[in-house]
Each structure stands twice: as structure tokens, then as C-alpha cells.
Amino acid sequence: MAVIEALDLRRTYKTSTGTFRRRSLEVEAVRGVTLGVEEGKLFGLLGPNGAGKTTTIKMLITLLIPTAGTASVLGYDVVKDAREVRKRIGYVFGGDRGLYDRLSGQDNLRYFAELYAVPPREQRARIAELLELVGLAGREKERVEGYSRGMRQRLHIARGLLHDPPVVFLDEPTIGVDPVGARELRTMIAQLVAAGKTVLLTTHYMFEADQLCDRIAVISEGTIVAEGTPAELKANVSDGRVVEIEVFGVDDPTVERLRRIEGVRSVGVEQREQAQLLVAQTDGRELTHALLAQLDGAQVGRVSAREPSLEDAYVALVRES
Amino acid sequence: MRTARLLVVGWVLQLKTMMRSAFNGALSVVWPLFFATTAFFMYRAGRDEHTLLYASLGASVMGIWSATSTSASSVLQRERRHGTLELLAGEPTNFAFVLLPISIAMSTVGLYSMVATLLWGRLVFGIDMHLVHPLLFVLAIPVTIASVGALGFLLSVACARYRSAWALGNSLEYPVWLICGFLVPLALLPSWVGPISWLLAPTFGVRAIREAALGGAPLDDLLACASLGIAYFAVGILLAETVLRMARKTAALQLS
């Protein structure tokens, strides 16, 4: 049986527009997510901003009640048995909020240890152990307001593990953390899985998902558009090729023309200072000349072709959805 | 036992957080002195020791109420701003026991306010602090503080879903000074104010404190104050889980 299970999970937000003539709107953030995470596995939830990753996680950790569908963690329903679920999960949100800045790292952990009913006799040892694990031993008496973003994020992870939960939810834990800090956090996440924890991770970083996750689900506009191991997802586009063209001043109609070329699966435009990088995924045909032919008038810089990566698979999936 | 420990640890750490803000600290120190000075100048014309002590005691409870009302309604907004509200709501402890130490910490700031007001009146304006029932006076203070704290707790629970709830606390601050008779005796106010004041524990708290200090029978008021405090506390506990469930349903706990 899956440790984390979601079945046709849906969540609608009600909002309103206008000042005098108020009009209520319904936004469907999650539209029927079904997923399962096996014990001791690291499951990645990938998707662009606004795809529904955080809303899905918030329903699984009992902070939001689903509009429809069901979900359970370790067999406990996230709506009916919310308290039982909470006792058994830890969760960490990305970003540097969620801590009491004027308290020390140790006081923050002490407070949450009480809230999670960590027995008083075990608290001191557990906090010391976690501070060691996240590399904050020796800095625990300093106020959190003086911590770097990476240190805060590590303190968040320690907070999420205080009650030694078997299931951990990590919502973009490396966001905004410098490369060295992010690498340390990834090592820490791998250690959690090695210690037998079941982890559900959301991230924007493909290499992170590729490196850490046993399985990945790609979510777009509230629905899961693909699921599999990183290798399986890459295989979806392995028969294709990626052509990257550096251009200056390409306009939208030109990009549309590129998309209409036979054999082109998708074309993305990334802004690079003064230049733009066109990333075209093809079905494997050699289309470099055809692409360049449509760029007449635009100044072209470097042109290269390569094998597709997990990121390309992800981009293709999100564009197709 | 676990709940008691949670309340104590929560209270200590919340107090620590509040006291470490230099700006808030300075305001907490200065604010009650303004109340005391205002009350003294209002009643100075009477030149009667009893009247001055009456005003000074009213001003001291004004400090407790102000510290509690303004912060109780904004406390959850503060947690929301820190990004800690979702964490507090998502842990297995009853939400009421998470909020309660925060409210008690605020009322503790009110205790300072009371002591500072009385000392200011004694040292600067020479108000004689002769107490008719010293023991009842000492008992009335914690009962009033706890009941005002419970009212603040109920206010913070009721406001959990609303981001602009701080405005409600601010708007309640001054009317309660009048309605509960902190500055002006209730007998001078229109009769319809009476039933409203009977629902508010500070009305009985300030009356008990005054009767203990100036002479009278403070026990009935003390009992009424304590009973209302217990009622606020009970309603708050019942309401907390309902409010939390509604907030989970409407996504009102979002960080912003």
C-alpha cells in the first residue's frame, strides 16, 4: 500500500474582482490529481509556477480541505483524521519565513518540539542531534534574524524532523539558496531517504529531481501530465533532438512560424541579457537549416544541437498540456 | 501535564519575542504613563485622594486592556506575516492551546502596565496608595489580567480567518475604556450601555480592584470577572477548532 495516496484530488479557490461591482470567481488550482508514493521512496512533484504543486502538498499535509477527491497518509484520511496525519508527518516550505526571527535557533526548535509533543526528556538530545545533522551545531544560540537563507532553510528542515516523522513533505526546499547551500540540502534530503523516510518533494530544478527522485510526476494546470522514473520521462523525448539558437530581436510571429515547421515539437524562448535563446525540440529530424531559414532578418549568434535532458522532457510535457 | 508545559514554554518564548523588539518595548514602557497622566489631569480638579486613586486604578486597567485588545486581534496577522501561522495550524496540538500562551503573554505585558501606572501616580503625582482590602486587591489583579487575557484569546480565535482583524482590535480599544467604566463611572453613561458592559469582564475587574482599594464588597465583582473569563476561555476552545476547519476550507491561512 502506498504511504501517500491521492485519488482525484481537487481544490477550487473562490475569489472576487472589482471594487463596487464585486464579481466572484472560481479558480480550479488542482483538477483531479491522483498519485501514490511507496514507503521509503522519494517522489518528486514538478511543475511551473501556479501548476498546483503547493496546493496539492497543502491538502496532503491537512492545511487545506480538498474540494473533491480523497487523500491519505499512512492510511489516515487527511480530512477526517487530520490530527493523526499531523503526528506522523513533517513538512518544510521553501523561503526564509516560518521562523521566529527574534528567538534563537534553539528556542525555535524548543517551541516546535513542545507543539509536536516531543517528550521533555528527549527534547534536548533530539534538538542537539538535529542541529548536528543540519550543520547548525554551535550556532544554535544565535538569533534567527542573523542567519543566512541557507541556515534558515536548514533550521526549517530540523524543525520538520523534530518528532522523527516517517513521512516528510518538502516544498521547494532549495529555492533561493546558493549553490553550495543547495548541494548540502540535497545531500541532507538523500540522507533522509537513506534513513527510511518517505519524502514528497516539489522543485523547479530538474537536475535536483533527476539526482534525488525515485519517481517524478509532472503537474501542469492542476493535472498530472506524466509520471515515471526520471529515465522513463527522459525516454519520452529521447528520440528527439534539441536545437539551441542564440538570436537578437526575434518577435512572436517568427516564433510561431518556427513552431509550425513540420517535425518541431516545441519552441521556447529564454531571455539572456540582450540576446534570446530559442530552444527547439524536434522529433529527431535534422531541422537546423529549416529553423534558421525562418529567422531571416534576425541577427543569429551561436547555434548548437544536443541530446534532450530531463528539463527538455519537462518543458515538452508542460507545453503539450 | 503536557498542556501545562506547552502553555508555560509558549508563554515564555512569546514573551521573549515581544520583549526583544526595542520599539514595542519602548511603547510598552511609555504608553501606561500617558494613561496615568491623562487620568490624573482629568480628575485633578477634585483634589480628593479617593478620586485620584479611583482614576489611577482605572488608568491601570486601561493599560491592561490596551495591551491585550490591540495585540490580540493582530497576533495572528503577525504569525501570518512571519509565515508561522500555517505551521502552528498544521501541528497536532489543539489550536486553542497554541493561541492561549500568546494571549497570556500579552496580558503579562498588561501587568507591567498596571504596576507602572500605579507607581507613576504615586511617585510623580503623590497619589496615596492606601488599600482597604490589600489581600483582595492582590487577588483581583491576576483575576482581572487572566480574564482580560481570556477575552483577548477569544478575540484572536474569532479573528483567525481575517487579515484585517487588527483594525477591529484598535477600534475596540477606546469604546471599552468608556463602556467598562475605566475613566468615567458607568452611572454617568446612557442606560443602554449597561447590558453591554455586563458582558465584558474588564467592567467587573476594574470594579473589584477599585472596591478592594477604596472600600466596598469586591467579591461579587471578582466572581463575575472570573466567571466571564472562564466563559470566554471555554467558548474560545470550542470555537478554535471550528475556525481552523473553516480556514482550511476557505484557504484563509495563506501567507501574505
Interface residues (C-beta under 8 A of the other chain):
Chain A: Y13 K14 K58 I61 T62 L63 L64 I65 R83 R86 K87 Y91 F93 G95 R97 G98 L99 Y100 D101 R102 L103 D107 R110 Y111 F112 E114 L115 Y116 A117 P120 R143 R159
Chain B: R2 R5 L6 V9 G10 L13 K16 T17 R20 S21 H82 G83 T84 E86 L87 L88 A89 G90 E91 P92 T93 V98 R245 R248 K249 T250 A251 L253 L255
